[in-house]
Amino acid sequence: MIEKTINVDRMDVVLNLFGNYDENINLIQRQYNVVILSRGSDIKITGEEENVYSASKAVEALITLANKGENINEQNIRYIFSLVKEGAQNEIQNLTDDGICVTMKGRIVKPKTLGQKKYVDAIRSKTIVLGVGPAGTGKTYLAVAMAGKAFRAHEGNKIILTRPAVEAGEKLGFLPGDLQNKVDPYLRPLYDALFEMLGPETFAKQQERGCIEVAPLAYMRGRTLDDSFIILDEAQNTTPEQMKMFLTRLGFNSKIVITGDVTQIDLPDSRKSGLIEASRVLKGIDDISINRFTEKDVVRHKLVQDIIKAYEKYYEKGNSGSHGKG
């Protein structure tokens, strides 16, 4: 048994670290089988040497986050656990970010994982960015936040949000209402994210002016998109022909962000995914960044991470499914 003492300059950081009713510190104690106590400005960790070493690395990384004003919660604690396991906990310092924007509810939108940080940095610096990974990794949300920020800064004249309406397939004709009403349910996640960034009034006003366009992918054919921030969501459901068509819409002073999850392909079995093909074809091209997220970048409930890992193991054993179609 050994004891390690970590000195913390600020009491508010200690309170943030321990959490309500010590819920945060209890999580760390259970993870590493140690005892953690607060003695004034000192945090004492007691247990077996290897466990104390790992726990102290986790606590120090969380203190770094707390010093930056981050609220310590289960999501970032479990993320730190994964970094400690890989010996990468010091990289948490690279998560310094002033935030992308502030939502209408006053919440600061910023990367919560190193994978998200790399993705956001790529959107800032590259013309075409692909974000490929499981649900809950913030691919679409962060892209929309970056689009909203660019629009407010007058870095482009237009935001275009699009996605294939493949979930409806050829059945669109059987749905009631005009075409816009038919495709709106499939575009709703994009509407919701942009509402949060700009507010419904600004969104409606800019949409009326033609500065914001939310439309199915088919509407992009035959156009050249200049001075625009363009997001293609659910890109795993594009065919290679659709993906090529979309990529070649790029005009001057525009940026394209493509997001998708190759484990959720809804295309018919015989069709290849344009996202899978593009990830291979575009690899190594200057000014194009391909970013892959893992379950560690999931910022939803812990169970979502566990579900993703369980499915990955299942498919790795050679079981069939939509995973890897194309």
KOLKOL-19856 format. One record per residue (C-alpha): residue number from 1; residue in one letter; y, z, x. Coordinates in nm, 2 decimals. Example, Ala and Ser with C-alpha at 12.3 -4.5 7.8 and 13.67 -1.06 7.14 Angstrom:
! KOLKOL-19856
+-----+------+--------+--------+--------+
!  nr ! rest !     py !     pz !     px !
+-----+------+--------+--------+--------+
!   1 !    A !  -0.45 !   0.78 !   1.23 !
!   2 !    S !  -0.11 !   0.71 !   1.37 !
+-----+------+--------+--------+--------+
//
This chain:
! KOLKOL-19856
+-----+------+--------+--------+--------+
!  nr ! rest !     py !     pz !     px !
+-----+------+--------+--------+--------+
!   1 !    M !   0.00 !   0.00 !   0.00 !
!   2 !    I !   0.35 !  -0.09 !   0.13 !
!   3 !    E !   0.70 !  -0.06 !  -0.01 !
!   4 !    K !   0.98 !  -0.31 !   0.03 !
!   5 !    T !   1.34 !  -0.25 !  -0.05 !
!   6 !    I !   1.59 !  -0.52 !  -0.16 !
!   7 !    N !   1.96 !  -0.43 !  -0.17 !
!   8 !    V !   2.16 !  -0.58 !  -0.46 !
!   9 !    D !   2.54 !  -0.57 !  -0.43 !
!  10 !    R !   2.62 !  -0.59 !  -0.81 !
!  11 !    M !   2.48 !  -0.37 !  -1.08 !
!  12 !    D !   2.52 !  -0.65 !  -1.34 !
!  13 !    V !   2.28 !  -0.86 !  -1.14 !
!  14 !    V !   2.03 !  -0.57 !  -1.15 !
!  15 !    L !   2.07 !  -0.54 !  -1.53 !
!  16 !    N !   2.02 !  -0.92 !  -1.56 !
!  17 !    L !   1.72 !  -0.91 !  -1.34 !
!  18 !    F !   1.54 !  -0.63 !  -1.53 !
!  19 !    G !   1.63 !  -0.77 !  -1.88 !
!  20 !    N !   1.63 !  -0.59 !  -2.21 !
!  21 !    Y !   1.38 !  -0.30 !  -2.21 !
!  22 !    D !   1.27 !  -0.42 !  -1.86 !
!  23 !    E !   1.10 !  -0.72 !  -2.01 !
!  24 !    N !   1.18 !  -0.94 !  -1.71 !
!  25 !    I !   1.07 !  -0.69 !  -1.45 !
!  26 !    N !   0.75 !  -0.62 !  -1.65 !
!  27 !    L !   0.66 !  -0.99 !  -1.63 !
!  28 !    I !   0.70 !  -0.99 !  -1.25 !
!  29 !    Q !   0.50 !  -0.66 !  -1.22 !
!  30 !    R !   0.21 !  -0.81 !  -1.42 !
!  31 !    Q !   0.22 !  -1.14 !  -1.23 !
!  32 !    Y !   0.19 !  -0.98 !  -0.89 !
!  33 !    N !   0.03 !  -0.64 !  -0.97 !
!  34 !    V !   0.31 !  -0.44 !  -0.82 !
!  35 !    V !   0.55 !  -0.16 !  -0.93 !
!  36 !    I !   0.92 !  -0.24 !  -0.92 !
!  37 !    L !   1.18 !   0.03 !  -0.96 !
!  38 !    S !   1.56 !   0.04 !  -0.95 !
!  39 !    R !   1.73 !   0.31 !  -0.74 !
!  40 !    G !   2.10 !   0.25 !  -0.76 !
!  41 !    S !   2.18 !  -0.07 !  -0.58 !
!  42 !    D !   1.82 !  -0.08 !  -0.43 !
!  43 !    I !   1.52 !  -0.24 !  -0.59 !
!  44 !    K !   1.19 !  -0.10 !  -0.45 !
!  45 !    I !   0.87 !  -0.30 !  -0.48 !
!  46 !    T !   0.53 !  -0.12 !  -0.41 !
!  47 !    G !   0.18 !  -0.26 !  -0.40 !
!  48 !    E !  -0.07 !  -0.44 !  -0.18 !
!  49 !    E !   0.10 !  -0.62 !   0.11 !
!  50 !    E !   0.04 !  -0.98 !   0.00 !
!  51 !    N !   0.14 !  -0.89 !  -0.36 !
!  52 !    V !   0.46 !  -0.72 !  -0.25 !
!  53 !    Y !   0.54 !  -1.02 !  -0.03 !
!  54 !    S !   0.51 !  -1.27 !  -0.32 !
!  55 !    A !   0.69 !  -1.04 !  -0.56 !
!  56 !    S !   0.98 !  -0.99 !  -0.32 !
!  57 !    K !   1.02 !  -1.37 !  -0.28 !
!  58 !    A !   1.03 !  -1.40 !  -0.66 !
!  59 !    V !   1.28 !  -1.12 !  -0.70 !
!  60 !    E !   1.51 !  -1.26 !  -0.42 !
!  61 !    A !   1.50 !  -1.61 !  -0.58 !
!  62 !    L !   1.59 !  -1.46 !  -0.92 !
!  63 !    I !   1.87 !  -1.26 !  -0.76 !
!  64 !    T !   2.01 !  -1.59 !  -0.62 !
!  65 !    L !   2.00 !  -1.73 !  -0.98 !
!  66 !    A !   2.17 !  -1.42 !  -1.12 !
!  67 !    N !   2.44 !  -1.43 !  -0.86 !
!  68 !    K !   2.52 !  -1.78 !  -0.98 !
!  69 !    G !   2.57 !  -1.65 !  -1.33 !
!  70 !    E !   2.23 !  -1.76 !  -1.47 !
!  71 !    N !   2.08 !  -1.56 !  -1.75 !
!  72 !    I !   1.73 !  -1.45 !  -1.63 !
!  73 !    N !   1.47 !  -1.52 !  -1.89 !
!  74 !    E !   1.10 !  -1.59 !  -1.92 !
!  75 !    Q !   1.15 !  -1.97 !  -1.86 !
!  76 !    N !   1.32 !  -1.94 !  -1.52 !
!  77 !    I !   1.10 !  -1.64 !  -1.42 !
!  78 !    R !   0.79 !  -1.85 !  -1.47 !
!  79 !    Y !   0.95 !  -2.14 !  -1.29 !
!  80 !    I !   1.02 !  -1.91 !  -0.99 !
!  81 !    F !   0.65 !  -1.81 !  -1.00 !
!  82 !    S !   0.55 !  -2.17 !  -0.96 !
!  83 !    L !   0.79 !  -2.22 !  -0.67 !
!  84 !    V !   0.67 !  -1.90 !  -0.49 !
!  85 !    K !   0.31 !  -2.03 !  -0.53 !
!  86 !    E !   0.41 !  -2.35 !  -0.34 !
!  87 !    G !   0.63 !  -2.16 !  -0.09 !
!  88 !    A !   0.93 !  -2.35 !  -0.22 !
!  89 !    Q !   1.13 !  -2.05 !  -0.36 !
!  90 !    N !   1.42 !  -2.11 !  -0.11 !
!  91 !    E !   1.49 !  -2.44 !  -0.27 !
!  92 !    I !   1.63 !  -2.26 !  -0.57 !
!  93 !    Q !   1.96 !  -2.25 !  -0.38 !
!  94 !    N !   1.97 !  -2.63 !  -0.44 !
!  95 !    L !   2.01 !  -2.57 !  -0.81 !
!  96 !    T !   2.38 !  -2.49 !  -0.77 !
!  97 !    D !   2.55 !  -2.70 !  -1.03 !
!  98 !    D !   2.87 !  -2.65 !  -1.22 !
!  99 !    G !   2.71 !  -2.80 !  -1.53 !
! 100 !    I !   2.72 !  -3.14 !  -1.68 !
! 101 !    C !   2.92 !  -3.06 !  -1.99 !
! 102 !    V !   2.98 !  -2.80 !  -2.26 !
! 103 !    T !   2.83 !  -2.85 !  -2.60 !
! 104 !    M !   3.03 !  -2.80 !  -2.92 !
! 105 !    K !   2.88 !  -2.46 !  -2.95 !
! 106 !    G !   3.01 !  -2.36 !  -2.61 !
! 107 !    R !   2.68 !  -2.38 !  -2.42 !
! 108 !    I !   2.69 !  -2.52 !  -2.07 !
! 109 !    V !   2.44 !  -2.80 !  -2.01 !
! 110 !    K !   2.29 !  -2.81 !  -1.66 !
! 111 !    P !   1.97 !  -2.87 !  -1.48 !
! 112 !    K !   1.72 !  -2.58 !  -1.50 !
! 113 !    T !   1.46 !  -2.70 !  -1.25 !
! 114 !    L !   1.47 !  -2.89 !  -0.92 !
! 115 !    G !   1.31 !  -3.19 !  -1.09 !
! 116 !    Q !   1.59 !  -3.19 !  -1.35 !
! 117 !    K !   1.85 !  -3.16 !  -1.07 !
! 118 !    K !   1.70 !  -3.45 !  -0.88 !
! 119 !    Y !   1.71 !  -3.66 !  -1.20 !
! 120 !    V !   2.07 !  -3.57 !  -1.28 !
! 121 !    D !   2.18 !  -3.65 !  -0.92 !
! 122 !    A !   2.00 !  -3.98 !  -0.95 !
! 123 !    I !   2.19 !  -4.06 !  -1.28 !
! 124 !    R !   2.52 !  -3.98 !  -1.10 !
! 125 !    S !   2.44 !  -4.21 !  -0.80 !
! 126 !    K !   2.22 !  -4.49 !  -0.92 !
! 127 !    T !   2.27 !  -4.78 !  -1.16 !
! 128 !    I !   1.92 !  -4.77 !  -1.31 !
! 129 !    V !   1.72 !  -4.45 !  -1.35 !
! 130 !    L !   1.37 !  -4.40 !  -1.49 !
! 131 !    G !   1.27 !  -4.05 !  -1.61 !
! 132 !    V !   0.90 !  -4.03 !  -1.67 !
! 133 !    G !   0.72 !  -3.71 !  -1.77 !
! 134 !    P !   0.59 !  -3.49 !  -2.05 !
! 135 !    A !   0.77 !  -3.36 !  -2.36 !
! 136 !    G !   1.01 !  -3.07 !  -2.31 !
! 137 !    T !   1.14 !  -3.17 !  -1.96 !
! 138 !    G !   1.49 !  -3.25 !  -2.08 !
! 139 !    K !   1.47 !  -3.63 !  -1.99 !
! 140 !    T !   1.65 !  -3.75 !  -2.30 !
! 141 !    Y !   1.88 !  -3.45 !  -2.35 !
! 142 !    L !   2.01 !  -3.46 !  -1.99 !
! 143 !    A !   2.06 !  -3.83 !  -2.01 !
! 144 !    V !   2.26 !  -3.80 !  -2.33 !
! 145 !    A !   2.47 !  -3.52 !  -2.17 !
! 146 !    M !   2.55 !  -3.74 !  -1.87 !
! 147 !    A !   2.64 !  -4.03 !  -2.11 !
! 148 !    G !   2.87 !  -3.79 !  -2.30 !
! 149 !    K !   3.03 !  -3.67 !  -1.98 !
! 150 !    A !   3.09 !  -4.03 !  -1.86 !
! 151 !    F !   3.24 !  -4.13 !  -2.19 !
! 152 !    R !   3.48 !  -3.84 !  -2.19 !
! 153 !    A !   3.58 !  -3.93 !  -1.84 !
! 154 !    H !   3.65 !  -4.29 !  -1.94 !
! 155 !    E !   3.39 !  -4.42 !  -1.69 !
! 156 !    G !   3.27 !  -4.67 !  -1.95 !
! 157 !    N !   3.38 !  -4.80 !  -2.29 !
! 158 !    K !   3.06 !  -4.75 !  -2.48 !
! 159 !    I !   2.74 !  -4.54 !  -2.52 !
! 160 !    I !   2.44 !  -4.73 !  -2.64 !
! 161 !    L !   2.13 !  -4.53 !  -2.74 !
! 162 !    T !   1.81 !  -4.73 !  -2.82 !
! 163 !    R !   1.44 !  -4.69 !  -2.86 !
! 164 !    P !   1.15 !  -4.90 !  -2.99 !
! 165 !    A !   1.06 !  -4.84 !  -3.35 !
! 166 !    V !   0.70 !  -4.89 !  -3.27 !
! 167 !    E !   0.59 !  -4.58 !  -3.45 !
! 168 !    A !   0.67 !  -4.77 !  -3.77 !
! 169 !    G !   0.51 !  -5.08 !  -3.63 !
! 170 !    E !   0.50 !  -5.37 !  -3.87 !
! 171 !    K !   0.53 !  -5.13 !  -4.15 !
! 172 !    L !   0.91 !  -5.12 !  -4.15 !
! 173 !    G !   0.91 !  -5.38 !  -4.43 !
! 174 !    F !   0.72 !  -5.13 !  -4.66 !
! 175 !    L !   0.97 !  -4.86 !  -4.62 !
! 176 !    P !   1.25 !  -4.82 !  -4.88 !
! 177 !    G !   1.62 !  -4.89 !  -4.79 !
! 178 !    D !   1.80 !  -5.13 !  -4.55 !
! 179 !    L !   1.71 !  -5.18 !  -4.19 !
! 180 !    Q !   1.94 !  -4.91 !  -4.06 !
! 181 !    N !   1.80 !  -4.65 !  -4.30 !
! 182 !    K !   1.45 !  -4.75 !  -4.20 !
! 183 !    V !   1.50 !  -4.71 !  -3.83 !
! 184 !    D !   1.73 !  -4.40 !  -3.85 !
! 185 !    P !   1.44 !  -4.15 !  -3.86 !
! 186 !    Y !   1.32 !  -4.29 !  -3.52 !
! 187 !    L !   1.66 !  -4.26 !  -3.37 !
! 188 !    R !   1.73 !  -3.91 !  -3.51 !
! 189 !    P !   1.66 !  -3.73 !  -3.18 !
! 190 !    L !   1.93 !  -3.94 !  -3.01 !
! 191 !    Y !   2.18 !  -3.87 !  -3.29 !
! 192 !    D !   2.11 !  -3.50 !  -3.27 !
! 193 !    A !   2.17 !  -3.48 !  -2.89 !
! 194 !    L !   2.49 !  -3.68 !  -2.91 !
! 195 !    F !   2.62 !  -3.47 !  -3.21 !
! 196 !    E !   2.57 !  -3.16 !  -2.99 !
! 197 !    M !   2.77 !  -3.31 !  -2.70 !
! 198 !    L !   3.06 !  -3.47 !  -2.89 !
! 199 !    G !   3.05 !  -3.31 !  -3.23 !
! 200 !    P !   2.99 !  -3.49 !  -3.56 !
! 201 !    E !   3.35 !  -3.59 !  -3.62 !
! 202 !    T !   3.41 !  -3.75 !  -3.28 !
! 203 !    F !   3.06 !  -3.91 !  -3.30 !
! 204 !    A !   3.14 !  -4.07 !  -3.64 !
! 205 !    K !   3.49 !  -4.18 !  -3.53 !
! 206 !    Q !   3.36 !  -4.34 !  -3.21 !
! 207 !    Q !   3.07 !  -4.50 !  -3.39 !
! 208 !    E !   3.31 !  -4.65 !  -3.64 !
! 209 !    R !   3.51 !  -4.80 !  -3.35 !
! 210 !    G !   3.20 !  -4.95 !  -3.20 !
! 211 !    C !   3.22 !  -4.72 !  -2.90 !
! 212 !    I !   2.89 !  -4.55 !  -2.98 !
! 213 !    E !   2.59 !  -4.76 !  -3.09 !
! 214 !    V !   2.25 !  -4.62 !  -3.19 !
! 215 !    A !   2.02 !  -4.90 !  -3.26 !
! 216 !    P !   1.65 !  -5.02 !  -3.23 !
! 217 !    L !   1.55 !  -5.20 !  -2.91 !
! 218 !    A !   1.53 !  -5.53 !  -3.09 !
! 219 !    Y !   1.91 !  -5.53 !  -3.14 !
! 220 !    M !   1.95 !  -5.56 !  -2.76 !
! 221 !    R !   1.81 !  -5.91 !  -2.73 !
! 222 !    G !   2.05 !  -6.18 !  -2.62 !
! 223 !    R !   2.33 !  -5.95 !  -2.52 !
! 224 !    T !   2.50 !  -5.86 !  -2.19 !
! 225 !    L !   2.60 !  -5.49 !  -2.19 !
! 226 !    D !   2.91 !  -5.44 !  -1.98 !
! 227 !    D !   3.11 !  -5.11 !  -1.93 !
! 228 !    S !   2.83 !  -4.92 !  -2.10 !
! 229 !    F !   2.61 !  -4.62 !  -2.05 !
! 230 !    I !   2.27 !  -4.73 !  -2.20 !
! 231 !    I !   1.98 !  -4.50 !  -2.27 !
! 232 !    L !   1.64 !  -4.63 !  -2.37 !
! 233 !    D !   1.43 !  -4.35 !  -2.51 !
! 234 !    E !   1.05 !  -4.35 !  -2.58 !
! 235 !    A !   1.02 !  -4.63 !  -2.33 !
! 236 !    Q !   0.64 !  -4.59 !  -2.30 !
! 237 !    N !   0.63 !  -4.77 !  -2.64 !
! 238 !    T !   0.79 !  -5.09 !  -2.50 !
! 239 !    T !   0.58 !  -5.39 !  -2.41 !
! 240 !    P !   0.63 !  -5.54 !  -2.06 !
! 241 !    E !   0.82 !  -5.83 !  -2.22 !
! 242 !    Q !   1.05 !  -5.59 !  -2.41 !
! 243 !    M !   1.11 !  -5.38 !  -2.09 !
! 244 !    K !   1.21 !  -5.69 !  -1.89 !
! 245 !    M !   1.43 !  -5.81 !  -2.18 !
! 246 !    F !   1.60 !  -5.47 !  -2.18 !
! 247 !    L !   1.65 !  -5.44 !  -1.80 !
! 248 !    T !   1.81 !  -5.78 !  -1.79 !
! 249 !    R !   2.08 !  -5.68 !  -2.04 !
! 250 !    L !   2.25 !  -5.49 !  -1.76 !
! 251 !    G !   2.61 !  -5.60 !  -1.72 !
! 252 !    F !   2.90 !  -5.50 !  -1.48 !
! 253 !    N !   3.01 !  -5.14 !  -1.46 !
! 254 !    S !   2.71 !  -5.02 !  -1.66 !
! 255 !    K !   2.44 !  -4.77 !  -1.61 !
! 256 !    I !   2.09 !  -4.76 !  -1.76 !
! 257 !    V !   1.87 !  -4.46 !  -1.81 !
! 258 !    I !   1.51 !  -4.51 !  -1.93 !
! 259 !    T !   1.30 !  -4.22 !  -2.04 !
! 260 !    G !   0.94 !  -4.19 !  -2.16 !
! 261 !    D !   0.61 !  -4.01 !  -2.15 !
! 262 !    V !   0.31 !  -4.22 !  -2.05 !
! 263 !    T !   0.07 !  -3.97 !  -2.22 !
! 264 !    Q !   0.22 !  -4.05 !  -2.56 !
! 265 !    I !   0.18 !  -4.42 !  -2.59 !
! 266 !    D !   0.17 !  -4.55 !  -2.95 !
! 267 !    L !   0.11 !  -4.92 !  -2.87 !
! 268 !    P !  -0.20 !  -5.09 !  -3.00 !
! 269 !    D !  -0.49 !  -5.06 !  -2.76 !
! 270 !    S !  -0.46 !  -5.41 !  -2.63 !
! 271 !    R !  -0.09 !  -5.38 !  -2.54 !
! 272 !    K !   0.03 !  -5.26 !  -2.20 !
! 273 !    S !   0.31 !  -5.02 !  -2.17 !
! 274 !    G !   0.63 !  -5.16 !  -2.03 !
! 275 !    L !   0.72 !  -4.83 !  -1.88 !
! 276 !    I !   0.40 !  -4.80 !  -1.67 !
! 277 !    E !   0.45 !  -5.16 !  -1.55 !
! 278 !    A !   0.83 !  -5.11 !  -1.47 !
! 279 !    S !   0.75 !  -4.79 !  -1.27 !
! 280 !    R !   0.53 !  -5.00 !  -1.04 !
! 281 !    V !   0.74 !  -5.32 !  -1.04 !
! 282 !    L !   1.07 !  -5.15 !  -0.97 !
! 283 !    K !   0.95 !  -4.91 !  -0.70 !
! 284 !    G !   1.15 !  -4.94 !  -0.38 !
! 285 !    I !   1.44 !  -5.15 !  -0.52 !
! 286 !    D !   1.77 !  -5.02 !  -0.40 !
! 287 !    D !   2.00 !  -4.86 !  -0.66 !
! 288 !    I !   1.70 !  -4.79 !  -0.89 !
! 289 !    S !   1.55 !  -4.44 !  -0.90 !
! 290 !    I !   1.21 !  -4.35 !  -1.05 !
! 291 !    N !   1.19 !  -3.98 !  -1.13 !
! 292 !    R !   0.86 !  -3.81 !  -1.23 !
! 293 !    F !   0.86 !  -3.48 !  -1.41 !
! 294 !    T !   0.56 !  -3.24 !  -1.42 !
! 295 !    E !   0.47 !  -2.94 !  -1.64 !
! 296 !    K !   0.68 !  -2.72 !  -1.41 !
! 297 !    D !   0.99 !  -2.90 !  -1.54 !
! 298 !    V !   0.91 !  -2.81 !  -1.90 !
! 299 !    V !   1.19 !  -2.58 !  -2.04 !
! 300 !    R !   1.03 !  -2.51 !  -2.38 !
! 301 !    H !   0.78 !  -2.23 !  -2.47 !
! 302 !    K !   0.53 !  -2.14 !  -2.20 !
! 303 !    L !   0.25 !  -2.27 !  -2.43 !
! 304 !    V !   0.39 !  -2.62 !  -2.40 !
! 305 !    Q !   0.33 !  -2.60 !  -2.02 !
! 306 !    D !  -0.02 !  -2.47 !  -2.08 !
! 307 !    I !  -0.09 !  -2.75 !  -2.33 !
! 308 !    I !   0.03 !  -3.02 !  -2.10 !
! 309 !    K !  -0.18 !  -2.88 !  -1.81 !
! 310 !    A !  -0.49 !  -2.86 !  -2.04 !
! 311 !    Y !  -0.45 !  -3.22 !  -2.14 !
! 312 !    E !  -0.40 !  -3.34 !  -1.78 !
! 313 !    K !  -0.72 !  -3.16 !  -1.68 !
! 314 !    Y !  -0.90 !  -3.32 !  -1.98 !
! 315 !    Y !  -0.79 !  -3.67 !  -1.89 !
! 316 !    E !  -0.86 !  -3.62 !  -1.52 !
! 317 !    K !  -1.23 !  -3.56 !  -1.61 !
! 318 !    G !  -1.24 !  -3.92 !  -1.74 !
! 319 !    N !  -1.20 !  -3.85 !  -2.11 !
! 320 !    S !  -1.05 !  -4.13 !  -2.31 !
! 321 !    G !  -0.73 !  -4.11 !  -2.52 !
! 322 !    S !  -0.38 !  -4.26 !  -2.53 !
! 323 !    H !  -0.32 !  -4.12 !  -2.18 !
! 324 !    G !  -0.28 !  -4.40 !  -1.93 !
! 325 !    K !  -0.30 !  -4.69 !  -2.17 !
! 326 !    G !  -0.16 !  -5.00 !  -2.01 !
+-----+------+--------+--------+--------+
//
